[in-house]
Amino acid sequence: MADQLIRATAADGGIRVVGVITSKLTEVARQRHHLSYVATAALGRTMAAGLLLASSMKRSQSRVNIRVRGDGPLGGILVDAGLDGTVRGYVDNPTIELPPNAAGKLDVGGAVGREGYVYVVRDIGYGYPYSSTVELVSGEIGDDLTHYLVNSEQTPSALVLGVFVGADGVEAAGGLLLQILPRAAEDAEMVSLLESRLSSLTGFTPLLRAHKTLPQIFDGLVGDMGLEILPESQLVQFNCPCSFERMLGALKLLGEEELRDMIETDNGAEATCHFCNQVYHTNSDQLAQLIEDLRDEKQAARQ
């Protein structure tokens, strides 16, 4: 099943439903960052959440950044996701592993920690980005970002996330976002019904592993509430815009003295992109050219 995002509405537009399948892109992240089982689950859940949060933005260049910082051994998680369907991310300590939790599942909460914060930044493509911070609820990512939506965006929401990692890699990953908009929030009976149906879900990945499609999952939740699935599905992918040229630009910011030290000490430089783990190498001639460029720029500024 292709990695994709699908949007829908119900209750005459009073309910917003978005689902995303991220199995392949989570496997890409696992391989790129050499992630452990629990680190794969933590990063995979956060990447799915980033795509779901970005899905409601308007401008094509809009992006959401999610930073999770807990007191667990995983350290921090940073994810960058866009309305264009691209996402990237990393964790501080990708190789840590923990025993399963009491429910026999990957202990994401234990890896992330129960004390800490979630930071969400929404860049709408112009002006100053909107940022918000909430405390961690459980470290399980889904609970924490639901807490963010309810408290910072004041929208009754449910966020269900999942990653299933087998012996050969990621078998299923994705998430579901359900939001009750103001026009439907006052219908207590409908809200209670939705809460009951969501609580009955055993998880998101079991549905994918049972070969349920996103429209079928939507139908099981709100099919009797005037479900309308929007016609266009959106492909999503792990994508990082880093490049050799961007790396050279970053090295140039270090200044002439630091660049010269790299030439004399290491006869070149190596840089690794945190988001995608791509390694770039430069030789002494390329560093010397950066120094020459800096001198030319200084001379031009004086004229």
C-alpha positions in Angstrom: 0.0 0.0 0.0 1.5 3.4 -1.0 2.3 6.0 1.5 -0.5 8.5 1.2 -2.7 11.0 3.1 -6.5 11.2 2.7 -8.8 13.8 4.0 -12.5 13.5 4.8 -15.4 15.3 6.5 -18.6 14.1 8.3 -21.6 15.6 10.1 -22.0 18.3 7.4 -18.5 19.5 7.8 -18.5 19.4 11.6 -16.0 16.6 11.8 -12.6 16.6 10.1 -10.9 13.3 9.5 -7.4 12.8 8.1 -5.5 9.6 7.7 -2.0 8.9 6.6 0.0 5.7 5.8 3.7 6.2 6.4 5.1 2.6 6.3 7.7 3.1 3.5 8.9 6.5 4.6 9.3 5.3 8.2 11.4 2.4 6.8 13.5 4.9 4.9 14.1 6.8 8.2 14.9 3.5 10.0 17.6 2.6 7.5 19.1 6.1 7.1 19.5 6.6 10.9 20.1 3.0 11.8 17.3 3.1 14.3 16.5 0.6 17.0 13.0 -0.8 17.3 11.8 1.7 19.9 13.5 4.6 18.2 11.8 3.7 14.9 8.4 3.7 16.6 9.1 7.0 18.3 10.3 8.8 15.2 7.7 7.1 13.0 4.8 8.2 15.2 6.1 11.8 15.3 6.6 11.9 11.5 3.0 10.7 10.9 1.8 13.3 13.4 3.7 16.0 11.6 2.1 15.2 8.3 -1.4 15.1 9.9 -0.9 18.5 11.6 0.5 20.1 8.4 -2.5 18.8 6.4 -4.8 21.6 7.6 -2.5 24.4 6.5 -3.3 26.5 3.4 -0.1 27.6 1.6 1.9 25.1 -0.3 5.1 26.1 1.4 3.6 25.7 4.9 5.5 23.5 7.4 5.2 22.1 10.9 8.1 21.5 13.2 7.6 19.1 16.2 10.3 18.8 18.8 9.8 16.3 21.7 12.2 16.7 24.6 11.7 14.2 27.4 13.8 12.8 30.3 14.1 9.4 28.8 17.2 7.8 27.2 16.0 8.5 23.6 16.8 12.2 24.1 15.0 14.6 21.7 13.0 14.0 18.6 12.8 16.6 15.8 10.5 16.3 12.9 9.8 18.7 10.0 6.7 18.1 7.9 5.1 20.0 5.0 1.7 20.5 3.4 3.5 19.2 0.3 3.6 15.7 1.8 7.4 15.7 2.6 8.7 14.9 6.0 12.1 14.3 7.7 13.3 13.9 11.2 15.8 12.4 13.6 16.3 11.3 17.2 19.2 12.1 19.5 20.1 8.6 20.5 18.9 6.3 17.6 20.4 3.0 18.9 18.9 2.8 22.4 16.6 -0.2 23.0 14.2 -1.0 25.9 12.2 -4.1 26.9 8.6 -4.1 25.9 6.2 -2.3 28.2 3.5 -3.9 30.4 1.2 -4.3 27.4 3.9 -6.1 25.4 4.4 -3.2 23.0 7.5 -1.1 22.2 8.0 1.2 25.2 8.0 4.6 23.4 6.9 6.3 26.6 9.8 4.9 28.5 12.2 5.9 25.8 10.9 9.4 25.5 10.2 9.9 29.2 7.2 11.2 31.1 8.7 14.5 32.1 9.4 17.1 29.4 7.8 19.2 26.7 6.5 19.2 23.2 7.3 22.2 21.1 5.2 22.8 17.9 6.1 25.5 15.4 3.7 26.3 12.5 5.3 28.2 9.6 2.4 29.3 7.4 4.7 30.6 4.7 4.8 34.3 5.6 5.2 36.5 8.7 6.4 35.0 12.0 5.8 31.3 12.7 3.3 30.4 15.4 4.8 28.4 18.2 3.4 26.6 21.3 4.7 24.5 24.1 2.9 21.9 26.2 4.1 19.4 28.8 4.4 15.8 28.0 1.5 13.6 29.1 2.8 10.2 28.6 5.7 10.3 26.2 3.8 8.1 23.8 3.6 10.9 21.2 -0.1 10.5 20.3 -1.4 11.4 23.8 1.1 14.3 23.9 0.1 15.8 20.6 -3.6 15.4 21.4 -2.9 17.4 24.5 -1.3 20.0 22.4 -4.3 20.2 20.0 -6.8 20.5 22.8 -4.9 23.0 24.9 -3.0 25.2 22.3 -5.3 25.1 19.4 -8.5 24.6 21.5 -9.9 22.0 19.1 -11.4 18.7 20.5 -9.2 16.2 18.8 -8.1 12.6 18.8 -4.8 11.5 17.4 -4.1 7.7 16.9 -0.5 6.8 15.8 1.2 3.5 15.3 4.4 1.9 14.0 4.8 -1.9 13.8 8.4 -3.0 13.3 9.1 -6.6 12.4 12.4 -8.5 12.0 12.8 -7.3 8.5 11.9 -3.6 9.1 8.7 -1.5 9.3 5.6 -3.5 8.3 3.0 -0.8 9.0 3.0 2.8 10.1 0.7 5.8 10.0 -1.9 7.7 11.9 -5.4 9.1 12.1 -6.5 12.6 13.2 -10.1 13.3 14.0 -11.2 16.8 15.0 -14.6 18.1 16.1 -15.1 21.6 14.7 -17.1 24.3 16.5 -20.3 23.6 14.5 -20.4 20.1 15.9 -18.7 20.4 19.3 -22.0 21.3 21.0 -23.6 18.0 20.0 -22.8 16.1 23.2 -24.4 12.9 22.0 -22.3 12.8 18.9 -19.1 13.6 20.8 -19.8 10.8 23.2 -20.4 8.4 20.4 -17.1 9.3 18.7 -15.2 9.0 22.0 -16.7 5.5 22.4 -15.7 4.4 18.9 -12.2 5.8 19.3 -11.7 4.1 22.6 -12.6 0.8 21.0 -9.7 1.0 18.5 -7.0 -1.4 19.5 -4.5 0.7 17.5 -3.9 2.0 14.0 -1.3 -0.5 12.7 -3.5 -3.6 13.4 -6.0 -2.1 11.0 -3.3 -1.6 8.3 -1.9 -5.1 8.9 -5.4 -6.4 8.4 -5.3 -4.8 5.0 -7.8 -2.1 5.9 -7.6 1.0 3.6 -7.9 4.5 4.9 -11.5 4.9 3.4 -12.5 1.7 5.2 -11.1 2.9 8.5 -12.9 6.2 8.1 -16.1 4.4 7.3 -15.8 2.3 10.5 -15.6 5.5 12.6 -17.9 7.9 11.0 -19.5 6.1 8.0 -23.0 6.7 9.5 -22.4 10.4 10.0 -22.5 11.6 6.5 -18.9 10.7 5.6 -17.5 12.5 2.6 -14.0 11.5 1.5 -12.3 14.2 -0.5 -11.4 12.8 -4.0 -7.7 13.5 -4.1 -5.2 11.4 -2.1 -1.8 12.9 -1.5 1.4 10.9 -1.8 3.8 11.4 1.2 7.5 10.7 1.4 10.7 11.1 3.5 12.5 13.9 1.8 15.4 16.2 2.9 16.4 19.2 0.8 20.0 19.1 1.9 22.7 19.1 -0.8 26.4 19.4 -1.3 25.9 23.1 -2.3 24.0 23.8 0.9 26.7 22.1 2.9 29.3 24.4 1.3 27.2 27.4 2.2 27.1 26.3 5.8 30.8 25.8 5.9 31.4 29.2 4.5 29.6 30.7 7.5 32.4 29.3 9.7 34.7 32.0 8.4 38.2 32.0 6.8 40.1 31.1 9.9 38.1 28.0 10.7 38.2 26.9 7.0 42.0 27.3 6.9 42.4 25.2 10.0 40.3 22.4 8.3 42.7 22.5 5.4 45.8 22.4 7.5 44.6 19.9 10.1 42.3 17.5 8.1 43.0 18.3 4.4 39.3 18.7 4.0 36.0 18.5 5.9 33.1 16.1 6.6 29.6 17.2 7.4 26.5 15.0 8.2 22.9 16.2 7.9 21.1 15.5 11.1 17.7 15.1 9.4 18.7 12.4 6.8 22.1 11.2 7.9 23.6 12.0 4.5 27.4 12.5 4.8 29.2 15.1 2.6 32.9 15.4 2.0 34.9 18.3 0.8 38.6 18.4 -0.1 41.2 21.1 0.5 40.7 22.7 -2.9 37.0 23.2 -2.3 37.7 24.8 1.1 40.3 27.0 -0.5 37.7 28.1 -3.0 35.3 29.0 -0.2 38.1 31.2 1.4 38.6 32.9 -2.0 34.8 33.5 -2.2 34.8 35.1 1.2 37.7 37.4 0.3 35.9 38.4 -2.9 32.7 39.2 -1.0 34.6 41.3 1.6 36.3 43.2 -1.2 33.0 43.8 -3.0 31.4 45.1 0.2 34.1 47.7 0.6 33.5 49.1 -2.9 
